[in-house]
Amino acid sequence: MALNDHTAFVMRDRNWHPDPAAAGYKTTVLRAPQQALMSIQTPSVSERSGPDFGAMALGGNDNDLLLNYRQDAAADGLPIGERIQVFGRVIDQFGAAVSNTLVEIWQANAGGRYRHDMDSYLAPLDPNFGGVGRSVTDAEGWYRFRTVRPGPYPWPNDPNSWRPAHIHVSVMGPSIATRLITQLYFEGDPLIPRCPIVNTIRDPAAVETLTARLDMPRSRSFDCLVYRFDIVTRGALQTWFENA
């Protein structure tokens, strides 16, 4: 992202990202590129343009994960777990709003299980929770989701590796080629510094960009806690993106 005249850029710091093959994150050894990265100098028109999300028609509950997979309209048809809201702004490196861009999230349920055929964790599926949502930022770059706080879960990195509670976040930007993907963690989670994936990130400041902050003034009395997670697309204060 740049200023409106597209002439000023803050260069990306390549040292911000982990080594492709990180010893503590076992599967990266097999997945890491074996050859040098290539720069695509002439992207196609389809890569540089659209779609236009400003005119995108969203469903009424697309950003409400408490309701968008609900199987029973009765009160007990709500998902199980701690109710939360996550909100924030998508901005560029100069603080300008990134408006009309698609923000998508996916997450495990309160027990730490994804609604995915490949997830074999013994925690049960919640029949009223699908774990996916989407929102389009407004003119000021704001987005908001209502959901349940995801549970941590074990994964076969070593005999006792656990992922912290987290939400996957995708920001599309102005075109398909500019899609950015990251993970949102929750302030104060003791599993964050123990996570082998988090520990591949060299700079503690980068980890801080992935941490949603509890916003007590905006929390809803007898309803839900609220967390703020601003997304900076580029520059010195850029959010850490796993695919950038």
N, C-alpha and C positions, 0 to 999 in steps of 0.2 A: 504494500500500500504506500501511497505517496501523497504529497500535497495535491491540491486540485489541478495544478498545471502539469502534474506528473513529471516534474523536472528535478525534484529533490528526494534523495533516498538516503536512508541510514543503512549502511552495509551490514549484512548478517555476519555475526561472529560464529565461524564454524566450530570453534572450540567449545561452544555452548552445548553441543550435543555429545552423547556418549560414544565410546569406541564401538564400531559395528559388531565386534566380537568381544563381549565382556565376560570374563571368567566366572563372575558370580551369577550371571544370568545364562544358564547352561545352553539353552537352545539357540542363542545367538551365534555360538561357535559354528553350527551347521548352516545357519541362515545368512551369515554375514557375506557381503559381496567379496568375490575373489579378485576382481579387477577394479581399476580406478573408475570413479564416477565420471559420467559424460555430461556435458552441458548442451542442452538443446537450444541452438541459437535462433532457429526460425520456427516457432510453434505455429500450428495451423490455426485457421480462423475459428474452428470449433473449440480449440483449446483456449483462445484468447477472449471469447465472447460467451454471453448468456450461460444459463437461462436467466430470465428476468423474474426474480422472486417477488418483486413489488406487487405484481398482480396475482400472486399465487393464492388460491382459495384454500384455506385451511379449515379442517373440521372444528367444531366448537370445543372439543376436548383434546385436540391434538397435543396441546402443551400441558395437559392435566392427566398424569399417569395414575391418579387415583380413580379416574372415571373412564379413561379411553379403552380399557380392556375389561370393564366391569361386566360380569356375567349375570348379576342379579341386581335389580334396581332397589331392592330392600336395603335397609341400613347395614345389615350384616353382609352385604355384598361388596363392601369396600376392601381394599387390600389390607393385609396384616402388616403392622410395622409402625415405626416412628414417622409421623407425618412431618414433612418439611417442604419448604419452598426454596428454590435456587433462582437467583436473578442476578443481573449485571448488565454491563455495557460492552459492546464490541466496538473497539476504537483502533485507529491506526497509530503509528509511532509518534504522531504530532498531537494526539488527543482528539482528533476529529472523528465524529461518529461514522461507523460503517452501517449505513441504513439499508433496509430491504434485503438483508442477506439471510440465508437459511441457516438456522442453528438446529442441529439434531443431537439427541442424547440416547444412549442405551446403557442399561445397568442390570445388575443382579437384583433379586428381590431381597426382602428383609432377612431371609435366611442365608443369603449368599449364593443363590443359584440363579443362573440365567435360563430363560425360556429358549433353549437351543438344544437340538438333538445331540450335540457332542458334549454337553455338560452332564457329567455323570456323578456330580457331588451328591452325597446322600441327603442333603437338605431337601424338603419337599417343594414342589412348585406351588405357587399361590394361584388358584383358579381365577382370581380377579385382578391379576397383575401381569401385564405384558412386558413391561420394562423398556418401552421405546416411546419417544415423543419428539415433536418438532415445533419450531416457532420461527417467525420471521421478525427480525429486528424492526423497531419503529424508526421514525425520522431522527431520533436522538441516539439510536443504536441500542436501545434497551430490549432485553428479552426476559422471559420469566417462565419457570416450570413449577408445577406442584407434583410431588411424588412422595415416596417413602425412602428413608435412609437405607442404602444398600448394606447388606451384611458383608463382613470379611469372609474369605473362603481359602481353603488350602489349595496348593497347586504343586505338581510333581517336579519342582526344581531341586529340592533336596528333601530329607525326611520330614522337615517341619517348616516349610515355607508357607506364609500366609500373605495374601494380598490385603492391603488396607481397604476399608470402605472407599469406593470410588465410583465415579460416573464418567463414562466416555462421552466426549464432546466433539462434534464436527461443525466447523464453520466453513461455509461454501465460498464466501468472497464473491467477486464479480463474475467468476467463470469456473467451470469444472476444474481447470488446471490450477486454480488457486486454493483448492480445498485444503484446509488445515485440520488436523486431528490431535486431540490432547486428552488428558485425564484430569479430572477434578477430585482432589482429596479434601478431607474435612479437618479444620483446625483442631489441634489437640489430640489427634489419633495416635496412640503409641505405636501402632504398627508401621507408620510412615518411615521412620528411620531404620526399621528392621527389614524393609522390603528389598529383595535383591534387584528388582526392576528400578525402583527409585534410586538405589545406590549406584546405578550405572551413570547417573547424572553427576558430573564433576562439581558443579558450582551450587552451593547451598541456596544462592539467590534464585537459581532456576527452579529449584524445588518449591520455593516460596511462591513463585508465580502459578503453581499448580494447586495452591491451598485456598479453599473457599473459607471466608471469614464469617463467624457467627455474627449476625446483625440483630442484637436483642431489641433495639427500638422498633424494628419492623416485624418482630415475631408476633404471631397472633395469639392472644390470650386464650388459653384452654383449647387451642387448635393445633398450632405447629410452630416450630422454630424456623428461622429464615437465615439463609447463608448467601453472601454476596460473592460472586466470582466474575470479575472483569476480565475480558479477553483482549489482549493487545497483539495486533497482528504482526508487528515488525518493529525493529529498532532496539535501542538500549534497554528498554523495559519490556521487551517482547515476552509474551507467554511462551513457555517451552512447549514446542510441538513435536510430536514423535515422528512426523513425516516430513518436516521442513528440511 
